[in-house]
């Protein structure tokens, strides 16, 4: 008997048929998905008609679209079985509700009618437990696996740096930092506590500027940011207060997604409270709808953009890997390239699969972690389920981290054909086994990684797998939840681990560039979370965006030595040609226009120390469980333009 409460399931399948589909779940699951309705014509799934608004770029639906309420709207709602919305309302409340309904109707392609119709279909499939995987056999898909520092990796980085000059970046930034114990927007948080003046958004802007500089500043690389009701105004304010972190205003587009009606039962009746239709987020799949409706894709295509890179808000290390991933996309002319990591069986990370059907259909799939095991157990080859590959100790299926690189030409063509509509799913939590009423209102949702569902059969879809240390360290868990995950042997993904991982990555980059620096950290524990710290090395994007650019800063005959408990911060146009020895803390900053060459420099001082910060009133310290005590620092700041030589003990 299906459980009244089942975990969320989400499936991405490519090329099952040439139209939109309706996706449902495995037999024991309660959620259902749009994507697999063989009787349904293409483009009939619903999505949001959202808006883009700021001084950076503006897209607002016309008043004619927004104002179509009144009795016609009431008749539509009654026809859709929504008469309960008006129970006990005063005339004024009814009028306000109709105005809200008219706005929602204008934002949804196909209007509320299409939304309710789709919801009823998906809820029916959910109740009946339709199995979209029937007849399919899973196998590991083809893709690139890069070893950081290898000849192939460096070749892909070189190609990718050039490709970045023809790329546009899309930041999905719709969330607050509530899970971290922070009330502000996540992109305003710092990755590094020791450089807390630099927030995630500035870090990303500086990486984009760094890639521009790598290409001789030939063009301004565009950035689109998807916000939500919660984050929009705060994101705009953050940019305005900091001069766009060096980006030109013309580079930035801010796209705000709207919400969809919440539903209270299997008849898709809308939730209402005090005369207001309750709404909920539609999911990050809206980013594709927004890219189409705002005209960003067309604008970028006209400007010569060939690649669109989607990245998440608090995976602060991802830009270190993106040049190599772009290189793979460019060299293989890929339509969609998913960034993947080696996956631990049972980990809450989806697996990229290829499914084959006896009728010849081949499907590239992101199977969510809670679906992968039951799917594999239906086969002979993987009858043991989601278990380790004896040869590697990892799952044979690469782990999807939801960083995507799209070829713009195909992306634009598909968006035009579908009018930016995304496939949807529903995930109700039922009150009982009858599956008619919900414990709390649900809604239709969509996911950005489901875009391959819309691609034609000849599309080139694959993945690039990299070691986790260079591409995946999200900051999303508060210190209490992180402690529990650590005790379970699961990556803690906290502010402290993100900080640590970024500094450890920088140590590895220097080591790969020839420096003598410890890459095995010293074990310690803060807030009950075990972390291993390498030297506190922070390499600003202006020093180097990726391994190739860091190697270019360091001469082959340079002699760099950094001791285990030292700290090093490098920012700007700095070149190391001779001896650099650090036993303590050293900060070197070359301001714009200044070039610094280090020929000889030895630093010995008390340096910086990590100390516990439990109970701290400082949010940045409290969410990490530690603070950085800067006892003594050698700081060299070069403000004046021109060449500067450092040559002293």
N, C-alpha and C positions, 0 to 999 in steps of 0.2 A: 504494500500500500504506500503510495507516495506520501512523504512526510509533509506535514503542514508548514514546516519551516525548512527551507533548503538554501544552500549558499548560492551566491550570485554566479551565474554562468554567462560566458560571453564567447561567441565563436566568430571567427573570420574565415570565410571560404571564398575561393576565387574560381571563377569560370565553371560553375556547375551548369549554368545555362546562360544564355546571352541577355537575359533580362534581369530586373530586380527580383529578389527572392523573399520568401518568408522563412526565417530561421526559427526552429523550435529547439527544445532541449532533448537531451537523452531521456529515456523512459522514466527515470527516477527524479527528474528535475522539474521545478515549477516555473522557471522563467522561460520566456519565449522571445524569438528574435524576428525582425523583419529581414528578409533576404532570400527566402526559399519558396515563394508562392509561384508554382509553375503556371498557374492560370491567370496570373496578374501581369498586366503590361508594365513595361519598364517605366520608371519614373513616378510610380504612384505611391511610394512610401513618403511619409510626411517628415518635415523638418522645420526648423525655425526660420522665419524671415527676421533676421536680427538687424542691429544697427551699428554703425561706426560713427563715433563722434568725438572730436577733439580738434584743437587747432592744427594738429598734425595731418589729419585726413578726415573727411566728413562724408557720411552716408546716412541719410535719414529718410524713411518712407514718406511719401507725399501725404498731405492732409486728406486727400481724396481716398487714400487707402486706409487711413486710420479711422475715419469717421463714417462708419456705416452701421450705426446702432439702431435704436428705436424699436418699433414694433416688428420690423423685419427680423431683427436679431432675436427678439423674444420668440417669434414663431420658429426660427431655426433651432433655438435651444429646446423648445417644447417638442419639436419634431425629433430631436436627438435624445429624447427621454430625460431631459434635465429640468423637469418641472419642479423638482425639490429645491432648486436654487432660490426660488421665489417665496418659499414658505416663511411666513411671519415677517416679511419685509415691508417697510413703509414705502410709499410712492418714491420718496427721495432715494432710499436705499436701492430700490429696483432700478431706478434710472442710472445710479452709479454703477450697479452691477452690469447693466446692459452696455454701458460705455466701456467697462473693463473687458467684457466679452467681445465687443467690436474690435478692441485693440488686439486681443489674442487672436481673433479670427484673421486679422490682416497680417499678423506676423507668421502664421502657419501656412505654407504652401498647400493649397487645397482647403484652407480654413479649418475651422473646428469640426466640420463634417468629416473631413479626411482623417483628422486626428482621432476622433471617436471611433470611426469605422476601423482604422488600423488597430487601435487599442483593443476593440472587441475581438478582432481576429487573433491577435497575439495572446490575449487572455484565454481565448478558447483553446488555442494550441498549448498554452501553458497547462491548462486543466487536464488536457488529454495526453500530455507527455509525448508529443510528436518527436521522433528521432531523426535528425537531419543527416546522421552519419551512416544510415542503413546502407550496407553494401560496400562501404569504402574501407580500404586497407591503408593503414598509416605507414609511412616510411620517412626517413630523414631527408629533407630537401637539400638541394645543391646550394652551395654558397661559398664565400671566401672566408678563410680562417687565417688571420694575420698574427704573426709573432712580433711583438713590439721590438724594434731595433734591427729586425732582419732586413736583408737587401730588398725583399718584396715589400715590406712595410714602408721603408724609406722611399721606394719608388712610388708607391701609392700616395704617400704624403706629398711628394713633389708634384704629382699630377693633381692632387686634391687642392693644394695651395693655389695653383693656377685656376682650377675649376671654381674656387671660392670667389674669384673675380666675376663669375657669371652666376652667382648664387643669391638667393634671398632667404632670410632666416625668419622663422615663425615661432614665437615664444607663447606657450600655453600657460597663462598666468591668472587663472580664475579663482585661486584659493587664498584664504586667510591662514594665519599661522596658529590656529586654535589648537590643533593636535600637538603643537610644540609648546603650548602654554603661552602663546604670544597673540596679542589681539590685532596686530597690524597685518599688512600684506607680506607674504613670504618673500617676495623679491626685494623687500627692503631690509631683510636680514643679512648679516655678513657671513661669508663662508669662513673667513679667518678671524678669530678673536683678536689675534695680534695685529691685524690690519682692519679693525672693525669699522673704519671710515669707508671701506669699500663694500657696498652691498652686492647681492647677486645681480641686480639689474645693471649696476655699473660694471661688474666683472664681465658680463656678457657684451655690453657695449664696447668695452676695451678689447675684447677678443675680436669683435667685428672690425674695430679700427686697426687692430694688429694685422688682420688678414688683408685689409685695404693697403696698409703700408707694405706688406710682403709683395703686393702686386704693383708697387710704385704709385699708389693712390690714383690709379687710372680712373676709377669710378667709385661712387658711394654705394656701398653694399646695403640694400634695404632691410629693414626690420619691421615685421608686423607683430603686434602683441594682442592676444585675445584676453579680454578681461571679462568680469562678471559684474552684477549689481554690487557685490561686496567689495570688489577691488578696483573698479573703474576710476572713480574720482581720486582715490589714493594713488593709483599708478600715474595718472596725469600730473598730480601734484608733485610726486617724487621726481618725475622728469623735469618739470618746470623749475623746481627749486634747485636743481643741480645742472642746469644748462644742457639737459639731455645727455649728460655724462660724455660730452664731446661729440656726440652724433649730430649731424645736421637735422634740422626740423623736417626737411623734405625727405629724409630717409625713413621716417617713422610713420606707421599707421597703427592706430589703436582701434580694435574692433570689440565692441561690447555685445555679448550674447544675452538673449532674453531667456525667460523661463517658460515652462509649459504647464497646462492644468494638471493638478494632482487628481487621482482617481480613487474612489472608495470601494468599488466592488467590480465584479466580473462583467457587469453591464456597462462599464466605463462611465459611471456617473461621477461628475466632478465634485471635488471636495469644496465646501463653502463654510465660512466662519464669519459671523457678524456682517453678512451681506457682501463678503469679498470672496471671489474664487481663489482658492489656495493654489499656489504655483510652486514648482520645484525645478532645479537645474535639469537641463536636457542631456548634459554630458559633453565631453571634450570633442566629440565628433562634429559639433557645431563649427569647429574651426574651418572645416572645408566649405560649409555653407557660407560662412562669413567671407572667406577668401573669394568666393564667386560673387556674392551679392554686393560686396563693397567695391568690386571692380579691381581688386588688388592683383589678381592673377593676370588679367588683361594688361594692366599698367606695367607689371613686371615683364611680361612677354615683350611688350613694345620697347622696353628699355634694354632688352637683350639678356634677361635672366633665363638661364637654362635649368637651374636646379633649385628646388625648394626644400629647405631643411627645417623639420619640426623638432623642437626640443622642449623639455619640461622645466618648471620654474626653479627647482632647488637641487638639480643634479649638477653641482658646480664644476665638476671636472670634465664634462662631456666635450668641451671645445678642444681639449688636448687630443681627442680621438677623431674629431670630425674631418680634418683634412685627409686622413687615410681612408675614411669611409667615402668621402666625396671622390677620392681617387678611384676607388673600386667602382662606384656608380658611373663615372665618366669613362673608365676603360672598358667597361662591359655594357655601356649604353642601357643601363637599367631603368625601368619605369618606377619601380619601388625597391628600395634597399633598406631593410630593417637592421638596426644595430643590435647585436646579440652578445650575450656572455655565456660562458659555460654554466650550465644550470645544475643545481643540486636537486636530486629527486625529492619531491614533496614540497619544494620551496614555493612560496607564493608569487611565482613569476611564470607567465604563460610560456608555452613551448611552441616554436615554429615547426609545423608538420607539413608533409605532403601527403595528400590522400588520393588514392587511385580507385576508380570504379571499373567494374567489368565492361561497362559500355564505352570505355575510352576516356571518360572525363578525368582530368587531373586537377587537383585543387591544392593551392598553397594556403595553409591555414595557421592562424594564431589560435591555438587551443588554450583556453584559460586553465590555470593550474588545477582547479577543482574539477575539471572535465577530463584532463589528460589521462589520469589513472584508469577511470572506468572505460574510456575509449580504447586504451591499449589492451585492457584485459579481454576485450572481445576478439582479439586476434591470437593466432598461434605463435607468431614470432615474438610478440611482446606480452605473452599471457601472464607474466609475473607483474605486469603493470608498470607504474612509474618507479623504476629501480635504476641502480647504477649500471653503467657500461663497465664491465670488468677491466677493459683496456685503459679507461681514462678515469674512472671513479666518479664521473659525472653522468647526468642524463644524456642519452644520445641525441636528444632534441635540444637545439640551442635555445637559450632563454631570451625572450623578447623584453627589451627595456623601454619600448615605446619611444624610441628616437628614430625618425624616419627621414629618408632622403627620396624625394620624388623628382622624376624628370618632368619639367614644366610642360613640354609640348603635349605629352599624353594626359597629364593632369588637367590642363586647360580644356582639352577636347572632351574629356569625360565630364567635367563640371558643366560645360556648355550643354552636353547632351542630356544630363540629368537635372539641370537647373540648380545644381548644388545640393540636391536632396541626398540625405544619408539614410542607410538602413537603420532600423530601430529594434530594440528589444524591451521586454518588460520583466520585472523581477518582483512580483508581489510576495509578501509574507502573509500567508493565509491564517485565519483564526482557527480553522479546523480542517479535517480531511475532505469536507464537502467542496472546498475551494471556490467559495462564492464571495465571502467577505474577507477583508484584509485587516491585519492587526493595526496597520497604519496606512495612510494613503500612499499609493505608488504613482508612477508616471512612466511614459515612454522615455527611453534613453538611447543614446548613440555613442559610438566610440571611434576615435580617429583612426585606429589601426584596422577598422573594417572597410576602409576605402577600396582595398583590392577586390571586394565583392562586385564593384561596378566596372572592373576592367574587362576588356575583350580577351579572347583566348590567346591572342598573339603577344600579350603584354609580357615583359621580362620582369619577373619578381623573384627576389632572392634575399640573402642576408650577408652581413659582414660580422664575423665573430671575433671579438677581442678579449683579452684578459680583463677581468672586472676592475682591476686596480687603475686602469687608464680611462675607463669610460662610465663607470656606474657606482655612484655613492650618494644616493638621494638622502636629503635631510627631511624627514617626515614624522618621526616619532618623538614624543616627550620622553623625559629621562626615566620615568617609571615604566612605561611600556617597553622602552629600549632595554631596560634591565631584565625584564621577563624574557624578551627575545634572546638576549645574550645567554641566559640560563638554559634556553632551549636549543642553543647552538645555531641560531638563526641570525643573519646579519642584522645589527641593531638599528642602522639607518637613522641615527640621531644627529643633532647638531655637533656633538662631540666627535662622533665617528666621521662625519663629513669633513670636519676641520682636520682631524688626524689624517684621513685618507688623502686629502689634497696636498698636505705637506709631505707625506710619504711619497706621493707621486712625483713631486718636485725633486725629491732626493734621487729617485730613480732616473729622472730625466738628466740630472747632472752626472750621475754615475755612467749612464749610457753615452754621455758626451765626453767622458774621460776623467771626471773628477773622482777623488778618493773621498767617499762619503758613505757612512753606514746606511744600509737600506733595511737591515733587520732592526726593528725597534726595541726599546726597553719596555718590558711589561709593567703596567701599573693599573690602578683601578680608581675611578672617580664616580661617585654616585652609585656604586655597586656595579658599574659597567667596566669590564676589563678591556683596556685599550693598550696597544703597543705603539710607543712613540719613537719615531726617527728624529733626527735633528729638525728643528722648526725652520724649514726652508720655504720661503714664499717667493715665487717667481711671477711677477706681474705680467699680464699679456703683452705689455709694451716691451718687455725683455725678450719674450718668446712665447708664441701661441702653441707650439707643438715641438716634438723632438727635433725635427730638422732645423727649426728656427733657433732653438736653444744651442744645438751643435754649431750653428753658424756664428754664435756669439763667442765661442771658446776655441782658441787656436789649438791645433793638434799637439803643439809642444808646451801648452800651458800646464802648470803644476798647481792643482787645486786640492786643498785638504781641509775637510770640515770635520771636527770632532763630534762625538756622539751626542753631547749635551749642548751643542751650539745652536745659534739661530742666525739665519741669513735672509735678508730681504733685498731683492734686486728689482729696480723699477726703471724703465727707460732704455735709452740707447747706450748700453754698456757692453764693452768688449773686454774679454780676459785673455791677455797674451802671455803673461808671465806667471809669477808665483802669487797665489792667494791662499793664505793660511788663516783659519778661523778657529779660535778656542774661546768662545764667548758669544757675543752678539754683534753683528755688523749689519748696517742698513746703508745702502747706496741708492740714491735717487738722482736720475738725470732728467731734468725737466725738459719739456718740448724744445727742440732746437739745440740742446746740449748733447754732446757725444763724449763719453768717458771711456778711456782705455786704461785698464789696470795692468801695470807692468810688474809691480812688486808691492805687496801689502800683507802685513801680518797683524792680526788682532788677538789680543789676550785680555780678557776682562771677566767680570763675574757673570755676565750674560743674563739670560732669562730663565725663569723656572716655572714649572707647572705646579699649581697648588690646588687642593680641593676647595670647592666653593658651594658646598651644600648649604641651603638656606640663604644664599645671597639674594639681595634685593635687586641686583642687576639681572635683567631678563637674559641677556646674552651669556652671562656666566652660569646662571641657574639652569638653563636648558642644556648646558654642556656638563655641568658638575665640576668644572675646573675654571681657573683663571690663569692668566699669564702675568707673572710678576716680572717686570722689567727692571732688574737690579742695576745693570750697567750696559750701555749701548754705545758703540762707535758708530756715529752717523755722519755720512758724507752726502751733502745735498748740493747739486750743481744747478744753479738757477740761470746763469748766463749762457746764452747761445754760444756755440763754438766748440772747439776740441779741448778736452781736459785730460791730462795725464796724471795718473796716480802711481807714484814711484817712491815709496818710503816704507820703512819697517814700522 
